Amino acid sequence: MESVLSKYENQITIFADYLEEFPDTDELVWILGKQHLLKTEKSKLLSDISARLWFTYRRKFSPIGGTGPSSDAGWGCMLRCGQMMLAQALICRHLGRDWNWEKQKEQPKEYQRILQCFLDRKDCCYSIHQMAQMGVGEGKSIGEWFGPNTVAQVLKKLALFDEWNSLAVYVSMDNTVVIEDIKKMCCVLPSSADTVGESTPGTLNASNQSDELIFLDPHTTQTFVNTEENGTVDDQTFHCLQSPQRMNILNLDPSVALGFFCKEEKDFDNWCSLVQKEILKENLRMFELVQKHPSHWPPFVPPAKPEVTTSGAEFIDSTEQLEESDLEEDFEILSV
């Protein structure tokens, strides 16, 4: 399978060849909270998409766990999607939503540091190695496909060891977001609220016409990329310069994870207001938003880093000290 997928390695195509693939309409297109007018801003739209970090299957990295797989082709797609979701949060946290990437242009040092968090090495905090091995504590064998909930739970645990970004990762229970719990968790971790909520009132509105979804596909196998001698990463294969794919929203698998990123408490408050206005008015809601912790639930305890002396690749051995999480593969929300 790896040999079949590897033929797509490093397929990069310039924007101009694909502009005609988008319909010539007056519709607005939303990319992670930012709107583009499709008819007049196609190049700007594609530039915005290409700026997102794109994580795909990789091959020829060091075996996971020392003796495990050296490629995640065929099983790592959901882990790569989780990486993309978290990477976008880190971009917003350190560089802002308006930051844009340009090919072969020198980028801020924060960008390089973010990218290195996701390299396929056991010493990188959100690598395929760390995610796969942390998944063992969630009942997943190395090389086994993850569902959205498992990915969310794994990222929540790995974030406890990420002192640079200092994130508070909240995963909803029973499709219910509890405002009280999130605020309690962010107060426990002082700088964990440093995230972005640059939404406008229309951000949560769906298109009344096509409502198609634009997505980055992880199902392409590329060769492992490591840091160079100067400490930087050649990032050309971490950005999708070919035509972004589209799908009808009705074809979306109902088992999904939605990620929301709020920089400050006021951003979270604004998000709550938007959800109450745009989402909770629907009869068939994707999730619920409540103010207080439900009385019939177990008490909420903010996650804390286990008292261990290990770090980096070694922290995967301490997963038994982390609280076991619900393994049900239902729709979950990952918010930071």
C-alpha positions in Angstrom: 0.0 0.0 0.0 2.8 2.4 0.8 4.3 1.9 -2.6 1.0 2.8 -4.2 0.5 5.9 -2.1 4.0 7.1 -2.4 3.6 7.8 -6.1 1.7 10.9 -5.0 4.7 12.2 -3.1 5.4 15.9 -3.3 2.8 16.7 -5.9 2.8 20.4 -5.9 0.9 22.5 -8.4 0.7 26.3 -8.7 -2.5 28.1 -8.0 -3.1 29.5 -11.5 -3.8 26.1 -13.0 -6.7 25.5 -10.7 -8.5 28.8 -10.4 -11.1 27.7 -12.9 -12.2 24.7 -10.6 -14.1 27.1 -8.3 -17.5 28.2 -9.6 -17.9 31.7 -10.8 -20.5 32.9 -8.2 -21.1 35.7 -5.8 -21.0 33.4 -2.8 -18.9 34.2 0.3 -16.4 31.5 1.3 -15.4 31.1 4.9 -12.0 29.8 5.8 -11.6 29.3 9.5 -13.5 32.4 10.4 -12.3 34.6 7.6 -14.5 35.4 4.6 -13.5 35.7 0.9 -15.6 36.8 -2.0 -15.3 33.8 -4.4 -15.9 35.8 -7.6 -13.2 38.4 -7.1 -10.8 37.0 -4.5 -9.9 33.5 -5.8 -6.2 34.0 -5.6 -6.5 35.4 -2.1 -8.7 32.5 -1.1 -6.2 30.0 -2.3 -3.3 31.8 -0.7 -5.2 31.7 2.6 -5.8 27.9 2.2 -2.1 27.3 1.3 -1.0 29.1 4.4 -2.5 26.4 6.7 -0.2 23.7 7.8 -0.9 20.5 5.9 0.0 17.2 7.5 -0.2 14.0 5.5 0.9 10.4 5.7 4.7 10.2 5.9 7.1 7.4 5.4 10.7 6.6 6.3 10.6 8.1 9.8 12.1 6.3 12.7 10.0 3.3 13.8 7.4 4.2 16.4 8.3 2.7 19.8 11.6 1.5 18.3 10.1 -1.5 16.6 6.8 -0.2 15.2 5.8 1.2 11.9 7.9 3.7 10.0 5.0 5.0 8.0 1.4 5.9 9.0 0.0 5.3 5.5 -3.4 3.7 5.8 -4.0 4.4 9.5 -2.7 7.9 10.5 -5.2 10.1 8.6 -7.2 11.1 11.7 -4.0 11.8 13.7 -2.9 14.1 10.9 -6.2 15.9 10.9 -5.8 16.4 14.7 -2.3 17.8 14.0 -3.7 20.2 11.5 -6.4 21.4 13.9 -4.0 22.0 16.7 -1.4 23.6 14.4 -3.9 26.1 13.3 -4.6 26.9 16.9 -0.9 27.5 17.6 -0.6 29.7 14.5 -3.4 31.8 15.8 -1.9 31.9 19.3 1.5 33.0 18.2 1.1 34.7 14.8 -2.5 35.7 14.6 -5.2 34.7 12.1 -4.1 37.3 9.6 -0.6 35.9 9.3 0.1 34.4 5.8 2.7 32.1 4.5 4.6 32.7 1.2 6.7 30.1 -0.5 10.5 30.5 0.0 10.0 33.6 2.2 11.6 33.8 5.6 9.1 33.1 8.3 9.0 34.2 12.0 10.9 32.0 14.4 7.6 31.2 16.1 6.4 29.6 12.9 9.5 27.3 12.7 9.0 26.4 16.3 5.3 25.5 15.7 6.2 23.3 12.7 8.9 21.5 14.7 6.2 20.5 17.3 4.7 18.2 14.7 7.8 16.6 13.0 7.7 12.8 12.8 10.2 12.4 15.6 9.7 10.9 19.1 11.1 14.0 20.8 8.5 16.4 19.2 5.5 17.0 21.5 2.7 16.4 18.9 4.5 14.0 16.6 2.9 10.9 15.1 5.1 9.0 17.5 3.7 10.7 20.6 0.1 10.6 19.4 0.2 6.9 18.5 1.9 5.9 21.8 -0.4 8.1 23.9 -3.3 6.4 22.1 -2.4 3.2 23.8 -3.8 4.6 27.0 -7.0 5.2 25.1 -7.3 1.6 24.1 -5.7 2.0 20.6 -2.8 -0.2 19.4 0.0 1.5 17.6 -0.9 1.4 13.9 -4.6 1.3 14.6 -7.0 3.9 13.2 -8.2 6.6 15.6 -11.7 8.1 15.8 -12.2 11.9 16.4 -12.8 11.4 20.2 -9.6 9.5 20.6 -7.6 12.1 18.8 -9.1 14.8 21.0 -8.3 12.9 24.2 -4.8 12.3 23.1 -4.2 15.9 22.2 -5.6 17.0 25.6 -3.1 14.7 27.4 -0.1 15.7 25.2 -0.9 19.4 25.8 -0.2 18.9 29.5 3.5 18.5 28.7 3.6 21.5 26.3 5.0 24.2 28.4 5.8 26.6 25.6 2.2 26.9 24.3 0.6 26.4 27.7 -2.8 25.4 26.3 -5.9 24.4 28.2 -7.6 21.7 26.0 -11.2 21.0 26.8 -13.0 18.0 25.3 -16.8 18.0 25.8 -18.7 15.1 27.4 -22.0 13.9 25.9 -21.8 16.6 23.2 -22.2 19.2 25.9 -19.9 22.2 26.4 -20.0 23.5 30.0 -19.0 27.1 30.3 -18.3 26.9 34.1 -15.8 24.0 33.6 -13.9 25.8 30.8 -13.5 29.0 32.9 -12.4 27.0 35.9 -9.8 25.1 33.8 -8.4 28.3 32.2 -8.1 29.9 35.6 -6.0 27.0 36.9 -3.6 27.3 33.9 -2.8 31.1 33.9 -1.5 31.5 30.3 -3.6 28.7 28.8 -6.2 31.2 27.5 -3.7 32.7 25.0 -5.6 31.7 22.0 -7.7 33.3 19.3 -11.4 34.1 18.8 -11.4 36.4 15.9 -14.9 35.5 14.8 -17.4 37.8 13.4 -21.2 37.4 13.9 -21.5 35.7 10.6 -18.8 33.1 11.2 -21.1 30.4 12.3 -23.6 30.9 9.5 -23.8 28.3 6.8 -24.1 29.2 3.2 -27.7 29.2 2.0 -26.7 28.0 -1.5 -24.2 25.2 -1.9 -22.8 24.9 1.6 -20.0 22.8 0.3 -16.9 22.2 2.5 -13.3 23.0 1.5 -10.8 20.6 3.1 -7.2 19.6 3.2 -6.8 15.9 2.6 -4.1 13.9 4.6 -4.3 10.9 2.3 -1.1 11.6 0.4 2.2 9.9 1.4 5.3 12.0 1.5 8.8 11.3 2.8 9.8 12.2 6.3 11.3 15.7 6.7 13.7 16.5 9.5 15.4 19.7 10.7 18.3 20.9 8.6 21.8 21.8 10.0 20.8 25.3 10.7 17.9 24.1 12.9 15.1 25.1 10.4 12.7 22.9 8.6 12.2 22.8 4.8 8.4 23.5 4.9 7.5 23.2 1.2 5.7 19.9 1.7 3.8 21.1 4.7 1.6 23.5 2.7 -0.9 22.3 0.1 -0.2 24.3 -3.1 -2.5 22.1 -5.3 -6.2 22.7 -5.7 -8.0 22.3 -2.4 -10.7 19.7 -2.4 -14.4 20.2 -1.9 -17.3 18.0 -0.8 -21.0 18.4 -0.2 -21.7 18.9 3.5 -24.3 16.1 3.3 -21.5 13.6 2.7 -19.8 14.5 5.9 -19.4 11.7 8.3 -21.5 12.5 11.4 -18.6 11.4 13.7 -16.6 14.6 13.7 -14.7 16.9 16.1 -15.0 20.6 15.9 -12.2 22.8 17.2 -12.6 26.3 18.6 -9.7 28.5 19.8 -10.2 31.5 22.2 -7.3 33.8 23.1 -8.9 35.6 26.0 -12.0 35.2 28.2 -13.8 37.8 26.2 -13.3 35.8 23.1 -14.8 32.8 24.7 -17.7 34.9 25.9 -18.3 36.1 22.4 -18.1 32.5 21.1 -20.8 31.5 23.6 -23.0 34.3 22.4 -22.6 33.3 18.8 -23.4 29.7 19.6 -26.5 30.6 21.5 -27.6 32.9 18.6 -26.7 30.7 15.6 -26.5 27.1 16.7 -28.8 26.5 19.7 -31.8 27.9 17.9 -31.8 24.9 15.6 -34.0 21.9 16.4 -31.3 19.4 15.5 -28.3 20.8 17.3 -24.7 19.4 16.8 -24.0 20.1 20.5 -25.3 21.8 23.6 -23.9 24.7 25.6 -24.8 25.0 29.2 -23.7 27.4 32.0 -23.4 25.0 34.9 -21.8 21.6 35.4 -24.7 19.0 35.3 -25.4 17.8 38.8 -25.7 14.1 37.7 -22.1 14.2 36.2 -19.0 13.4 38.1 -17.3 16.5 39.5 -15.1 18.4 37.0 -11.4 18.2 37.8 -9.1 20.3 35.6 -6.4 18.1 34.0 -3.0 18.5 35.5 0.4 17.3 34.4 1.4 14.1 36.3 4.2 14.3 38.8 6.9 12.7 36.7 10.5 13.6 36.1 10.6 12.5 32.4 10.1 14.8 29.4 9.9 14.7 25.7 9.7 11.2 24.2 9.9 9.6 27.7 6.6 11.1 28.8 4.6 8.5 26.9 5.6 6.0 29.5 3.5 7.9 32.1 0.1 7.5 30.5 -1.1 5.2 33.2 -0.9 8.1 35.6 -3.4 10.1 33.5 -7.1 9.7 34.2 -8.8 7.2 31.9 -11.2 9.0 29.5 -14.5 7.9 27.8 -13.6 5.9 24.7 -16.9 6.3 23.0 -16.5 7.4 19.4 -19.2 10.0 19.4 -19.2 13.5 18.1 -16.9 15.6 20.4 -15.8 19.2 20.5 -12.1 20.0 21.0 -11.7 23.6 22.1 -8.6 25.4 23.3 
